Amino acid sequence: MRQFFKKKLMQDIEKEAAKQGTAGSDEDNCQENSENIHEWEKLLLRSNDYQKTFYVNQRTGKKFCFAFMSTLVDESIIQQSALPYLLEGDFIHLNDVKRLLPIADVQVSGDNSEIERKLFNGYILLTLEDVEDQFVFLAAQKEVVRSVAQPEVEFSVIGPKESFVESLDQNLNLIRKRVPVKELIIENYIVGSLSNSSVAILYMEGITNKDNVNTVIQRVKDIEFDEITDSSYIVQLISDNQNSPFPQLLDTERPDRVAAILAEGKVAILVDGSPHALIGPTTLVEFFGSFEDYFLNYLLSSFFRLIRLFAVAFSILITPIYVAALSYHYELIPKDLLSTLITSRREIPLPPILEALFLELTIELLREAGARLPTKVGQTIGIVGGIVIGTASVEAGLTSNVLLIIVALAALASFTTPVYRMGNTIRLLRFPFLFFAELWGLLGIVVSFSFLLTHLLRLTSLGRPFLEPLYPPRVTDFKDAIIRLPFTRQYNRPQYLRTENPKRFSKKKAKEKKDIDE
């Protein structure tokens, strides 16, 4: 084995060649393979993790060299799976590499434009003396990822306890073992001029509508952005309406949920470095359904979904209704309740709108502080801060105890939303409703709701209606929307997806229940 050399600038190479003799000639041979290599190597040499080694085959005397990024390559692969075979084996031509090395991914190429991308993806560049038009890429990626853990955002008491990690290959493995069929197609694309992030698009051949697949592929390929570090970037860049506060793609950290939606005929998007997958097209009601609903009896699942929908409406409307009633509509308040409200607000110097804004902003500040601090400290801030500030504000006469209870219940109701992105949208919607309630009372709430409904009617997800099955009305899709019917009733895939194979299973066979003795 030849002595290891760090490649230097051309002037240093000439001096080293004079001292070491054949070592310098080895470097010259490696450089002369391609003019493009020489050009980008001048800049790459300034990075300490770029390394180049030179060797001579002991049997044939053939000279070769390795170039790689030490921070991206597992050097044990070089020492155990590459060097012993190349130094002592019958190695003359580059095509002999595939025969000699016990490495699965060995690529012989002549495309100089691939060199930089391969090096930064963890490949080793093998060049041979006197061969200028070809070289070999050896896969030796160093995997530094965390192990598969339980879901943190979409935790469920019943069901699988696996979640995605930051490795794309690991995430694809979690999906493949749940959908082990040849119809599952995975297409990879490189996005981001600086990050060169790998984006995988998954769909079921023969089930998924080709229009949906082509729409996703075209939008991903048309992305013009330098750094893609997470799937959140993809959501914002390929959404139908980027000015809408509503998420138009459903994100999930559960591989079992991705496997289920692929069977329905949807498209999934995974990004290397992101522990969340994107699902589309999606609808508004899907954001209020937890995947744990499918692990429970359909009666319980339907009940919990109705509770979540009621909680969302309560969270958005209760505070604006309080402001509208106290500002304009005293006659709508029952007499017994009116006396309680008058007593609680007797010494409050602020009008209802300022009182409500004060408490709403306080809740949001506590929520943001709890989310940004370490876990244990954040929990303490949320509990202690809410009790102390709430009690102090009532005793100081800044807010009424009735409104404090209302705002606390509204905040609690907003936490029932299973998807974090939609929960943020619900938090935002309360403020426009508050301002319109202060301007025009209940009429202002109706106007706000009209604007919101108009926006939702016009909103689409990958070109599909966002309010389906409410609009356009799809009676058959109500079986798994606001409520969930038994699995035996869900024999068709969602109608709005326009799948190539709308049947999930036979309706007649699903109703047949045979005992063993029949």
C-alpha positions in Angstrom: 0.0 0.0 0.0 1.4 3.4 -0.9 1.8 6.2 1.6 -1.3 8.4 2.1 -1.0 11.9 0.6 -3.3 14.9 0.9 -3.6 16.6 -2.4 -2.1 20.1 -2.6 -2.1 22.8 -5.2 -0.3 22.2 -8.5 2.9 23.9 -7.3 3.1 21.7 -4.2 2.4 18.6 -6.3 5.4 19.3 -8.5 7.6 19.7 -5.5 6.2 16.5 -3.9 6.7 14.6 -7.1 10.4 15.6 -7.2 10.8 14.3 -3.6 8.6 11.1 -3.7 9.2 10.2 -7.3 6.3 7.9 -8.4 3.9 9.5 -5.9 3.9 12.7 -7.7 3.3 10.9 -11.0 0.3 9.2 -9.4 -1.3 12.5 -8.6 -0.6 13.8 -12.1 -2.3 10.7 -13.5 -5.4 11.2 -11.3 -5.6 14.9 -12.3 -5.2 14.3 -16.0 -8.3 12.1 -16.1 -10.5 15.1 -16.6 -10.1 18.8 -16.9 -13.3 19.4 -15.1 -12.0 17.5 -12.0 -9.0 19.8 -11.9 -11.1 22.9 -12.1 -13.4 22.2 -9.2 -10.7 20.5 -7.2 -8.9 23.9 -6.8 -11.8 25.2 -4.7 -12.5 21.9 -3.0 -8.9 21.7 -1.7 -9.7 24.4 0.7 -11.9 22.0 2.6 -10.1 19.9 5.1 -12.6 17.0 4.7 -11.6 16.4 1.0 -9.1 13.7 0.8 -7.3 11.9 -2.0 -5.2 8.7 -1.7 -2.9 6.9 -4.2 -2.2 3.2 -4.5 -0.5 0.6 -6.7 -1.9 -2.9 -7.3 0.7 -5.3 -6.0 0.0 -7.9 -8.6 -0.4 -5.9 -11.9 1.4 -2.7 -10.9 -1.7 -0.7 -12.0 -1.9 2.8 -10.4 -5.2 4.2 -9.1 -6.4 6.8 -6.6 -9.4 7.5 -4.4 -11.0 10.9 -3.9 -13.8 11.3 -1.3 -15.3 13.6 1.4 -14.2 12.1 4.7 -17.2 13.6 6.5 -19.7 11.8 4.2 -17.9 8.5 3.7 -17.6 5.5 6.0 -13.9 4.9 5.7 -14.2 1.4 7.1 -15.7 0.5 3.7 -12.5 1.6 2.1 -10.3 -0.4 4.4 -12.4 -3.6 4.4 -14.4 -3.7 1.2 -12.3 -1.9 -1.4 -8.6 -1.7 -0.8 -7.8 -5.4 0.0 -9.4 -6.4 -3.3 -8.0 -3.6 -5.4 -4.4 -4.0 -4.1 -4.1 -7.8 -4.3 -6.7 -8.8 -6.9 -6.4 -9.1 -10.7 -7.2 -5.4 -11.3 -6.3 -4.0 -14.7 -9.5 -2.3 -16.2 -12.2 -0.3 -14.5 -14.8 -2.9 -15.4 -12.9 -5.3 -13.1 -14.0 -3.3 -10.2 -17.6 -4.6 -10.2 -16.2 -8.2 -10.3 -13.7 -7.6 -7.5 -15.5 -5.5 -4.9 -18.2 -6.9 -2.6 -20.1 -3.5 -2.8 -23.6 -3.5 -4.2 -23.6 0.1 -5.7 -20.6 0.3 -8.1 -21.1 2.6 -11.1 -18.8 3.0 -14.0 -19.4 6.4 -15.6 -17.9 8.9 -18.0 -20.1 11.8 -17.2 -17.9 14.5 -15.5 -20.9 16.5 -14.5 -21.9 13.7 -12.1 -18.6 13.8 -10.1 -19.4 16.7 -7.8 -22.9 15.5 -7.0 -21.7 11.9 -6.3 -18.9 13.0 -4.0 -21.3 15.1 -1.9 -23.7 12.1 -1.7 -21.1 9.9 0.0 -19.6 8.2 -3.0 -15.9 7.4 -3.5 -14.3 8.5 -6.9 -12.0 5.8 -8.2 -9.7 6.9 -11.1 -7.2 4.8 -13.0 -3.9 5.6 -14.6 -4.0 6.4 -18.3 -7.9 6.3 -18.4 -9.2 9.7 -19.1 -12.8 9.1 -20.2 -14.0 6.8 -17.4 -14.1 6.5 -13.7 -15.9 4.5 -11.0 -18.2 5.6 -8.1 -18.3 3.4 -5.1 -21.2 3.8 -2.6 -19.8 4.3 0.9 -22.3 6.7 2.6 -21.9 7.3 6.3 -25.3 7.0 7.9 -25.7 9.3 11.0 -29.4 9.1 11.9 -31.4 8.6 15.0 -33.2 5.4 15.6 -37.0 4.9 14.9 -38.9 6.2 17.9 -42.5 6.8 18.9 -44.5 9.6 17.2 -44.4 12.8 19.2 -47.0 14.9 17.3 -49.4 12.1 16.3 -49.1 9.9 19.3 -51.7 7.2 19.6 -52.5 4.9 22.5 -53.5 2.1 20.2 -51.7 1.1 17.0 -48.1 1.1 15.7 -45.5 3.1 17.6 -43.1 3.9 14.7 -42.4 7.3 13.3 -40.4 8.7 10.4 -36.8 9.8 10.9 -34.5 12.2 9.0 -33.1 9.5 6.7 -35.0 9.1 3.4 -33.9 5.5 2.9 -35.0 4.5 6.4 -38.4 6.2 5.8 -38.9 4.4 2.5 -38.1 1.1 4.3 -40.8 1.8 6.8 -43.3 2.3 4.0 -42.1 -0.6 1.8 -42.5 -3.2 4.6 -46.1 -2.1 5.0 -46.9 -2.1 1.3 -44.8 -4.9 -0.1 -46.2 -4.9 -3.6 -44.7 -4.1 -7.0 -47.4 -1.5 -7.7 -45.8 0.9 -5.2 -43.8 3.3 -7.4 -41.1 5.5 -5.9 -39.6 8.3 -8.1 -36.7 10.4 -6.9 -35.9 14.0 -7.8 -33.2 16.4 -6.8 -34.4 19.8 -5.6 -32.5 22.9 -4.3 -29.6 24.5 -6.1 -27.5 24.4 -2.9 -28.9 21.6 -0.8 -29.5 19.1 -3.7 -32.1 17.6 -1.5 -33.5 14.2 -2.6 -37.3 14.2 -2.9 -39.3 11.0 -3.3 -42.7 10.8 -4.8 -44.8 7.7 -4.0 -47.9 6.4 -5.6 -49.7 3.1 -6.4 -49.6 2.1 -10.1 -53.1 1.1 -11.3 -54.8 3.0 -8.5 -53.6 6.6 -8.3 -55.0 9.0 -10.8 -52.2 9.9 -13.2 -53.3 13.6 -13.3 -52.5 13.8 -9.6 -49.2 12.1 -10.0 -48.2 14.3 -13.0 -49.3 17.5 -11.1 -47.0 16.6 -8.1 -44.1 15.7 -10.3 -44.4 18.8 -12.4 -44.6 21.1 -9.4 -41.6 19.5 -7.7 -39.5 19.6 -10.8 -40.4 23.3 -11.3 -39.2 24.3 -7.8 -36.7 27.1 -8.0 -35.1 27.5 -4.6 -31.6 27.2 -3.2 -32.0 25.4 0.1 -34.7 22.7 0.8 -34.1 21.5 4.4 -37.5 20.1 5.3 -40.8 19.0 3.8 -42.3 22.3 5.1 -40.6 24.1 2.2 -42.2 21.8 -0.3 -45.7 22.5 1.2 -45.3 26.2 0.7 -43.7 26.0 -2.8 -46.2 23.6 -4.5 -49.5 24.5 -2.8 -52.3 25.7 -5.0 -52.8 29.0 -3.1 -49.6 30.1 -1.2 -51.5 33.0 0.3 -54.0 30.8 2.2 -53.5 30.2 5.9 -54.9 26.7 5.4 -52.5 23.9 4.7 -53.3 22.3 1.4 -51.2 19.2 1.9 -51.6 16.9 4.9 -48.3 16.2 6.8 -47.8 13.2 8.9 -44.9 11.5 10.9 -46.6 8.1 10.8 -45.6 5.5 8.1 -48.7 3.5 8.8 -50.8 6.5 7.8 -48.8 7.0 4.6 -49.3 3.3 3.7 -53.1 3.7 4.2 -53.4 6.8 2.0 -51.4 5.2 -0.7 -54.0 2.4 -0.8 -56.7 5.0 -1.1 -55.1 6.4 -4.2 -53.3 9.5 -3.0 -49.7 10.7 -3.6 -47.1 10.9 -0.8 -44.0 13.2 -0.8 -40.9 12.5 1.3 -37.9 14.7 1.6 -34.4 13.6 2.7 -33.7 15.2 6.1 -37.3 15.6 7.1 -39.2 13.3 9.6 -42.6 14.2 8.0 -44.3 13.0 4.8 -46.7 15.1 2.8 -50.0 13.7 1.5 -52.2 15.0 -1.3 -54.7 15.8 -2.5 -56.4 16.3 0.8 -59.6 17.8 2.2 -60.6 20.0 5.1 -62.3 17.3 7.1 -59.1 15.1 7.0 -57.3 17.6 9.2 -59.8 16.9 12.0 -59.5 13.1 11.9 -56.9 11.3 13.9 -55.4 8.2 12.4 -56.1 6.5 15.8 -59.8 6.7 14.8 -59.2 3.7 12.5 -58.0 1.6 15.5 -61.2 2.2 17.5 -64.8 1.1 17.0 -66.5 3.2 14.4 -69.1 4.5 16.9 -66.3 5.8 19.1 -64.4 7.2 16.2 -67.5 9.1 14.9 -68.2 10.5 18.3 -64.6 11.8 18.7 -64.6 13.4 15.3 -67.9 15.2 16.1 -66.3 16.4 19.4 -63.3 17.8 17.5 -65.5 19.6 14.9 -67.5 21.1 17.7 -64.3 22.1 19.6 -63.0 23.9 16.5 -66.2 25.9 16.0 -66.3 26.7 19.7 -62.6 27.8 19.7 -63.2 30.2 16.8 -66.6 31.7 17.7 -67.0 31.8 21.5 -64.8 34.8 22.2 -66.2 36.9 19.2 -69.8 36.0 20.4 -68.9 37.3 23.9 -67.6 40.6 22.5 -70.6 41.0 20.1 -73.1 40.2 22.8 -71.7 42.7 25.3 -71.1 45.4 22.8 -74.3 45.3 20.7 -76.8 42.5 21.8 -77.6 42.7 25.5 -81.1 41.6 24.7 -79.9 38.1 23.6 -78.4 37.3 27.0 -80.7 35.6 29.5 -81.4 37.7 32.5 -79.8 35.3 35.0 -76.6 35.2 33.0 -76.7 39.0 32.4 -76.6 39.7 36.1 -73.5 37.5 36.4 -71.8 39.3 33.5 -72.6 42.7 34.9 -71.2 41.6 38.3 -68.0 40.3 36.8 -67.5 43.4 34.6 -68.6 46.0 37.1 -65.0 47.2 37.9 -63.4 46.4 34.5 -62.2 49.7 32.9 -61.5 48.1 29.4 -64.1 47.6 26.7 -64.9 43.9 25.8 -62.7 43.9 22.7 -59.5 45.1 24.6 -60.3 42.7 27.4 -60.6 39.8 25.0 -57.5 40.8 23.0 -55.5 41.0 26.2 -56.3 37.5 27.3 -56.0 36.0 23.8 -52.6 37.5 23.3 -51.6 36.3 26.8 -52.6 32.8 25.9 -50.6 33.0 22.7 -47.5 34.3 24.5 -47.7 31.5 27.0 -48.1 29.0 24.2 -45.1 30.3 22.3 -42.9 30.5 25.4 -43.8 27.0 26.3 -43.0 25.7 22.8 -39.6 27.4 22.6 -38.3 26.5 26.0 -37.0 23.1 27.0 -39.7 20.5 27.7 -39.7 20.5 31.5 -39.3 24.3 31.7 -42.0 24.9 29.1 -44.5 22.8 30.9 -43.9 24.7 34.1 -44.2 28.1 32.3 -47.5 27.0 30.7 -49.1 25.8 33.9 -47.7 28.2 36.5 -47.8 31.2 34.1 -51.5 30.6 33.1 -52.6 30.3 36.7 -50.6 33.3 38.0 -51.3 35.7 35.2 -55.0 34.7 35.0 -55.6 35.1 38.7 -53.6 38.3 38.8 -55.4 39.9 35.9 -58.8 39.2 37.5 -57.7 40.5 40.9 -56.3 43.6 39.2 -59.6 44.3 37.5 -58.2 44.1 34.0 -60.3 41.2 32.9 -63.5 39.5 34.1 -63.5 36.0 35.5 -66.2 35.0 33.0 -64.1 35.9 30.0 -61.0 34.2 31.5 -63.0 31.0 31.6 -64.2 31.5 28.0 -60.7 32.2 26.6 -59.2 29.2 28.6 -61.9 26.9 27.2 -61.3 28.2 23.7 -57.6 27.6 23.9 -58.3 24.1 25.3 -60.7 23.4 22.4 -58.1 24.4 19.8 -55.7 21.7 21.2 -58.1 19.0 20.0 -57.1 19.5 16.4 -54.9 16.4 15.5 -52.8 18.2 12.9 -50.4 20.9 14.2 -50.6 23.0 11.0 -54.4 23.2 11.1 -54.2 24.0 14.9 -52.1 27.1 14.0 -54.7 28.2 11.4 -57.5 27.9 14.0 -55.5 30.1 16.4 -55.1 32.8 13.7 -58.8 32.7 12.6 -60.0 33.9 16.0 -58.6 37.4 15.6 -60.4 38.5 12.4 -63.6 37.2 13.9 -62.9 39.3 17.0 -62.4 42.5 15.0 -65.5 42.0 12.9 -67.5 41.3 16.0 -66.4 44.6 17.5 -67.3 46.5 14.3 -70.7 45.0 13.6 -71.6 42.5 16.3 -73.2 39.3 15.2 -73.5 40.7 11.7 -69.7 41.0 11.7 -69.4 37.4 12.7 -71.7 36.4 9.8 -69.6 38.5 7.4 -66.4 36.9 8.6 -67.9 33.5 8.2 -69.0 34.4 4.7 -65.5 35.5 3.7 -64.1 32.3 5.2 -66.6 30.1 3.5 -65.9 31.8 0.1 -62.2 31.3 0.5 -62.7 27.6 1.4 -65.0 27.1 -1.6 -62.4 28.4 -4.0 -59.5 26.6 -2.3 -58.1 23.4 -4.0 -55.5 20.8 -3.1 -53.6 19.7 -6.2 -56.5 20.9 -8.2 -59.1 18.9 -6.2 -61.9 20.6 -4.2 -60.7 21.3 -0.6 -64.2 21.2 0.9 -65.2 17.8 -0.5 -67.5 16.0 0.3 -69.4 19.1 1.6 -68.8 20.9 -1.7 -69.2 19.6 -4.3 -71.5 17.2 -2.4 -70.3 13.6 -2.5 -72.8 11.4 -0.6 -70.6 8.3 -1.0 -67.6 10.0 0.5 -69.4 10.9 3.7 -68.7 7.3 4.9 -65.2 8.5 6.1 -65.6 12.3 6.6 -67.5 13.8 9.4 -68.3 10.4 10.8 -66.7 7.0 10.0 -68.7 4.0 9.0 -67.6 0.4 9.5 -64.8 -0.9 7.3 -67.3 -3.2 5.6 -69.1 -0.2 4.2 -65.9 1.5 2.8 -65.7 -0.7 -0.3 -65.0 2.2 -2.6 -62.1 4.6 -2.7 -62.9 8.4 -2.3 -64.7 9.6 -5.3 -63.0 13.0 -5.6 -59.6 11.3 -6.2 -60.9 9.8 -9.5 -58.8 6.7 -9.0 -58.1 4.3 -11.8 -59.5 1.4 -9.7 -62.4 2.8 -7.5 -63.1 -0.6 -5.8 -61.2 -1.4 -2.7 -62.8 -4.8 -2.2 -66.0 -6.8 -3.1 -69.1 -5.4 -1.4 -70.8 -8.8 -1.6 -68.0 -10.7 -0.1 -67.6 -8.2 2.7 -71.1 -8.9 3.9 -70.6 -12.6 3.9 -69.7 -14.0 7.3 -69.0 -17.7 7.3 -68.3 -19.8 10.3 -65.7 -22.6 10.2 -68.3 -25.4 10.2 -70.2 -24.0 7.2 
